[in-house]
Amino acid sequence: FAASAVRINRLRIEEKLLPGETKEGFVEVTNSSPKEVMHLKAYSQDWCYSSAEEGSKEFAPPGTFPHCASEWLTLYPEELTLPPKSSAKVRYTISAPADAQGGYHSVIFFENTLSSSSKKEDSPGSISARIACLVYVDILGTLKKDLTISSLDLKLTQNAKTLELRLDLENSSNTHFTIEPTYHLLNEQGAMAARGTFSKSYLLPEDKATAQAKWIGALSEGSYHLVVSVDLGEENVLVKEWKITVSPGGMIRQEPL
């Protein structure tokens, strides 16, 4: 109940700052409960992806992980009490260091505990929960977006009727990516033989991930041209190409172009 009663008006903050610049904003917090009083704490934490393929996160105190902006964040007020059916604003200030470069991230948690006066006498203890607002900060003029495709693996299964694709990726930039590579397979006549989208990958700087895709359909022997495209944002698209050869026995070989 404590989790469902608290609302915030934004789940994501994106700010673009110059090195050494400070920006302010606010998050509005609402207690939607008709009866319960909420005591809230606002605080920031670092995070990193615990799974680049699933996007699940691991949280830690400020200063734990690289590329985090938690130590740049100031919140006011850090504690507040919300009566039933009321709202309040928590102001945030982000101050980027003069030597900051690239993309940074953090999270603001709003943690609430039901008022002891509003709990039933037989309640075993306080009820607490927290809701998160993700924070992304880009330092203008310093972003370097680059992605490395370290390897491609192709496999034909089920009598050459299923093509499985595996793409090994590494974020070699200084900012974060959420990407879904696409592929197009052309036959010798230039006609489309297969196309699709790889699984989504969540990458912080220096992170690695494996994107996978599967295409079902007959693939006859011969030569093909495979094109993989990755949209890195801001009209920056990474394109890699391979020559694909399918043997009479269903074996498949690739070589980069």
C-alpha positions in Angstrom: 0.0 0.0 0.0 2.8 2.4 0.9 4.3 1.9 -2.6 1.1 2.5 -4.5 0.1 5.6 -2.5 3.1 7.7 -3.5 3.3 9.3 -7.0 6.0 11.4 -8.7 5.4 13.5 -11.8 8.6 12.4 -13.6 10.4 9.1 -13.6 13.3 10.4 -15.7 15.4 13.5 -15.6 17.6 14.4 -18.5 19.9 17.5 -18.3 22.6 18.9 -20.6 25.2 21.0 -18.8 28.4 22.7 -19.8 31.5 21.8 -17.7 31.2 23.7 -14.4 27.6 24.6 -15.0 24.7 24.2 -12.4 21.1 23.5 -13.2 18.0 23.3 -11.0 14.6 21.6 -11.3 12.1 19.8 -9.2 10.1 16.6 -8.8 6.5 16.8 -7.5 5.7 14.1 -5.0 2.0 13.3 -4.3 0.5 11.3 -1.4 -2.6 9.8 -3.1 -3.8 8.0 0.0 -7.1 9.4 1.3 -6.2 8.6 5.0 -2.5 7.9 5.5 0.2 10.4 6.4 3.5 9.8 4.6 7.0 10.6 5.9 9.4 10.8 3.0 13.1 10.9 2.5 14.7 12.0 -0.7 18.3 10.9 -1.5 20.5 10.0 -4.5 22.4 6.8 -5.2 24.8 5.4 -7.9 23.7 2.6 -10.1 25.1 0.3 -12.8 23.5 -2.4 -14.9 23.7 -5.8 -13.3 22.5 -7.3 -16.7 23.3 -5.5 -20.0 20.7 -7.7 -21.7 17.9 -7.2 -19.3 18.5 -3.7 -18.0 18.3 -4.7 -14.4 20.2 -2.3 -12.0 22.4 -2.5 -8.9 22.3 0.5 -6.6 25.0 1.8 -4.2 25.9 4.9 -2.2 27.3 7.9 -4.1 30.9 7.6 -5.2 30.7 3.8 -5.6 30.5 3.4 -9.4 32.2 5.3 -12.2 30.3 7.7 -14.5 27.8 8.6 -11.8 26.5 12.1 -11.0 25.2 11.3 -7.5 27.8 13.4 -5.8 26.8 16.4 -7.9 23.2 16.3 -6.7 21.7 18.3 -3.9 18.1 17.8 -2.8 15.8 20.1 -0.8 14.1 19.2 1.3 15.6 15.8 2.1 12.8 15.0 4.4 9.1 16.0 4.3 5.7 14.9 5.6 2.8 14.7 3.3 -0.8 14.7 4.6 -3.4 12.6 2.8 -4.2 13.8 -0.7 -1.4 16.4 -0.8 1.6 17.2 -2.9 5.0 18.9 -2.5 8.0 19.7 -4.6 11.5 18.4 -4.0 14.0 20.6 -5.7 17.2 19.2 -7.2 20.5 21.0 -8.0 23.0 19.4 -10.4 26.5 21.0 -10.3 28.9 19.6 -12.9 32.6 19.8 -12.2 34.8 21.9 -14.5 36.6 18.8 -15.8 33.5 16.7 -16.4 33.4 14.9 -19.8 30.8 12.6 -21.3 27.6 11.2 -20.0 26.8 10.6 -16.3 23.8 9.1 -14.4 22.3 8.7 -11.0 18.9 8.0 -9.4 16.8 9.9 -6.9 14.8 7.7 -4.5 11.7 8.9 -2.7 11.3 6.6 0.3 8.2 6.7 2.4 7.2 5.3 5.8 3.6 5.3 7.0 3.1 7.5 10.1 3.0 5.6 13.3 -0.1 7.4 14.3 -1.9 6.2 11.2 -1.0 2.5 11.7 -3.2 0.0 13.4 -2.3 -1.0 16.9 -1.6 -4.6 15.8 0.7 -3.5 13.0 4.0 -5.4 13.2 6.1 -2.4 12.2 6.4 0.5 9.9 5.7 0.0 6.2 8.2 1.6 3.8 8.8 1.6 0.1 10.6 3.8 -2.4 10.0 5.0 -5.9 12.9 6.0 -8.3 13.5 8.8 -10.7 16.5 8.1 -13.0 18.9 11.0 -13.7 21.0 11.4 -16.9 23.5 14.2 -17.4 25.3 14.9 -20.7 28.2 17.3 -20.6 27.9 19.5 -23.8 30.8 19.4 -26.2 32.4 16.4 -24.7 30.3 13.4 -25.7 32.1 10.7 -27.8 29.7 8.1 -29.1 31.3 4.9 -30.3 30.3 1.3 -30.3 32.4 -1.7 -31.1 31.0 -4.9 -32.7 33.6 -7.3 -31.6 32.2 -10.5 -33.2 29.3 -11.9 -35.2 28.2 -15.5 -34.9 25.7 -17.1 -37.3 24.1 -20.5 -37.1 21.6 -22.4 -39.3 19.4 -24.9 -37.5 16.4 -27.2 -38.3 17.5 -28.0 -41.9 18.5 -24.5 -42.7 15.1 -23.1 -41.9 16.1 -21.1 -38.8 18.9 -18.5 -38.8 20.3 -17.6 -35.4 22.4 -14.4 -35.0 24.6 -13.4 -32.1 26.3 -10.0 -31.9 29.0 -9.2 -29.3 29.0 -5.4 -28.4 31.2 -3.1 -26.4 30.4 0.5 -25.5 33.7 2.2 -26.3 32.3 5.7 -25.8 32.0 8.0 -22.7 28.2 7.9 -22.5 25.4 5.4 -22.1 23.4 3.6 -24.8 20.2 1.7 -25.1 20.3 0.1 -28.5 18.4 -2.4 -30.7 20.6 -3.3 -33.7 18.8 -4.2 -36.9 20.0 -6.6 -39.7 19.2 -7.0 -43.4 20.3 -10.1 -45.4 20.4 -9.7 -49.2 20.8 -12.5 -51.7 23.1 -12.3 -54.8 20.4 -10.5 -56.8 20.1 -7.8 -54.1 16.6 -9.0 -53.0 15.8 -9.2 -49.3 16.3 -12.7 -47.9 15.8 -11.9 -44.2 15.6 -9.0 -41.9 14.8 -8.3 -38.3 15.9 -6.7 -35.0 18.3 -7.9 -32.3 17.4 -7.9 -28.7 17.8 -4.7 -26.8 21.1 -3.9 -25.0 21.7 -1.5 -22.1 25.3 -0.2 -22.0 27.1 2.2 -19.8 30.7 3.2 -20.8 33.0 0.2 -21.1 30.0 -2.3 -20.7 29.7 -5.3 -22.9 26.6 -7.2 -24.1 25.5 -9.9 -26.4 22.5 -9.1 -28.7 20.6 -12.0 -30.3 18.1 -12.5 -33.1 16.3 -15.3 -34.8 14.9 -15.5 -38.3 12.6 -18.4 -39.4 12.5 -19.2 -43.1 14.3 -21.3 -45.7 17.8 -20.1 -46.6 19.2 -21.8 -49.7 22.8 -22.2 -50.5 24.7 -19.4 -52.0 26.2 -16.0 -51.2 24.5 -13.2 -49.2 25.3 -9.7 -48.1 24.5 -9.0 -44.4 24.2 -5.4 -43.1 23.9 -4.6 -39.4 22.9 -1.1 -38.4 23.0 0.4 -34.9 21.3 3.8 -34.2 23.5 5.6 -31.7 21.3 8.7 -31.6 21.7 12.2 -32.9 21.9 11.0 -36.5 24.9 8.8 -35.7 24.5 5.3 -37.2 27.0 2.5 -37.0 26.9 0.2 -40.1 28.8 -3.1 -40.4 28.7 -5.5 -43.4 29.7 -9.1 -44.0 29.7 -11.5 -46.9 27.7 -14.6 -45.9 28.2 -18.0 -47.7 25.8 -20.9 -47.1 27.1 -24.3 -48.2 25.0 -27.2 -49.6 25.2 -28.9 -46.2 23.8 -25.9 -44.4 27.1 -24.7 -43.0 27.4 -20.9 -42.9 30.5 -18.8 -43.1 30.9 -15.0 -42.7 33.7 -12.6 -43.5 33.7 -8.8 -42.9 33.6 -6.4 -45.8 
